[in-house]
Amino acid sequence: MYQLTGEYDCKVDAKGRVRLPSGLIRQIGSSINLGFTINRGFEQHLMLYPNDVWEKKTKEINQLNIYNTRNRQAIRYFYRGATSLTLDSADRILLPKSLTEYAGIDKEIVLFAYHEQIEIWAKDKYEQILSEEPDDFASIADEIFGNPTLGNHNEG
């Protein structure tokens, strides 16, 4: 299991390649030999998963009932654009053109790593979502983490 963390400003070269930062590669460790899978994110960004995490995610999504319309739609959206990637000798991945167009990625991007995945954002879109952050994060945290049904184990 990974516990990825960090924000990394990166540039996409003329061929659509991105060099993964060494700090991020260190967090992933020897699993980089397994490669990655990239697909669409929820908010017009991309999601990059180490392949072992991708396998876990696909097991979850493959449990959905294909005879239910909403489930089929979720399955299609999840897999749409999914592409296997490997690092080259310079620690770069090649971003698929269809996915960079979807995410509005040109030259400058931000890699936002958390838990087991890495979000890939066009820098301007990432800055926009940051500017829309609520002024009162404490009330959101209280609403989410203060809910005992979500596993708040603070006993006092």
BELMO-V443301 format. One record per residue. RES is the residue in three letters. PSI is psi as a letter, one per 40 degrees, with the letter a starting at -180 (999 if undefined). Layout:
res=RES psi=PSI
res=RES psi=PSI
//
This chain:
res=MET psi=i
res=TYR psi=i
res=GLN psi=g
res=LEU psi=i
res=THR psi=i
res=GLY psi=i
res=GLU psi=h
res=TYR psi=h
res=ASP psi=h
res=CYS psi=i
res=LYS psi=i
res=VAL psi=h
res=ASP psi=i
res=ALA psi=d
res=LYS psi=e
res=GLY psi=e
res=ARG psi=i
res=VAL psi=h
res=ARG psi=h
res=LEU psi=h
res=PRO psi=i
res=SER psi=d
res=GLY psi=d
res=LEU psi=d
res=ILE psi=d
res=ARG psi=d
res=GLN psi=d
res=ILE psi=d
res=GLY psi=a
res=SER psi=e
res=SER psi=e
res=ILE psi=d
res=ASN psi=d
res=LEU psi=e
res=GLY psi=a
res=PHE psi=i
res=THR psi=h
res=ILE psi=i
res=ASN psi=a
res=ARG psi=i
res=GLY psi=a
res=PHE psi=d
res=GLU psi=g
res=GLN psi=f
res=HIS psi=a
res=LEU psi=i
res=MET psi=h
res=LEU psi=h
res=TYR psi=h
res=PRO psi=i
res=ASN psi=d
res=ASP psi=d
res=VAL psi=d
res=TRP psi=d
res=GLU psi=d
res=LYS psi=d
res=LYS psi=d
res=THR psi=d
res=LYS psi=d
res=GLU psi=d
res=ILE psi=d
res=ASN psi=e
res=GLN psi=e
res=LEU psi=i
res=ASN psi=h
res=ILE psi=e
res=TYR psi=e
res=ASN psi=h
res=THR psi=d
res=ARG psi=d
res=ASN psi=d
res=ARG psi=d
res=GLN psi=d
res=ALA psi=d
res=ILE psi=d
res=ARG psi=d
res=TYR psi=d
res=PHE psi=d
res=TYR psi=e
res=ARG psi=h
res=GLY psi=e
res=ALA psi=h
res=THR psi=h
res=SER psi=h
res=LEU psi=i
res=THR psi=i
res=LEU psi=h
res=ASP psi=a
res=SER psi=e
res=ALA psi=e
res=ASP psi=f
res=ARG psi=i
res=ILE psi=i
res=LEU psi=h
res=LEU psi=h
res=PRO psi=h
res=LYS psi=d
res=SER psi=d
res=LEU psi=d
res=THR psi=d
res=GLU psi=d
res=TYR psi=d
res=ALA psi=e
res=GLY psi=f
res=ILE psi=h
res=ASP psi=c
res=LYS psi=d
res=GLU psi=h
res=ILE psi=i
res=VAL psi=h
res=LEU psi=h
res=PHE psi=h
res=ALA psi=h
res=TYR psi=i
res=HIS psi=b
res=GLU psi=e
res=GLN psi=i
res=ILE psi=h
res=GLU psi=i
res=ILE psi=h
res=TRP psi=i
res=ALA psi=h
res=LYS psi=d
res=ASP psi=d
res=LYS psi=d
res=TYR psi=d
res=GLU psi=d
res=GLN psi=d
res=ILE psi=d
res=LEU psi=d
res=SER psi=e
res=GLU psi=e
res=GLU psi=i
res=PRO psi=i
res=ASP psi=d
res=ASP psi=g
res=PHE psi=d
res=ALA psi=d
res=SER psi=d
res=ILE psi=d
res=ALA psi=d
res=ASP psi=d
res=GLU psi=d
res=ILE psi=d
res=PHE psi=e
res=GLY psi=e
res=ASN psi=h
res=PRO psi=d
res=THR psi=e
res=LEU psi=e
res=GLY psi=f
res=ASN psi=h
res=HIS psi=e
res=ASN psi=h
res=GLU psi=h
res=GLY psi=999
//
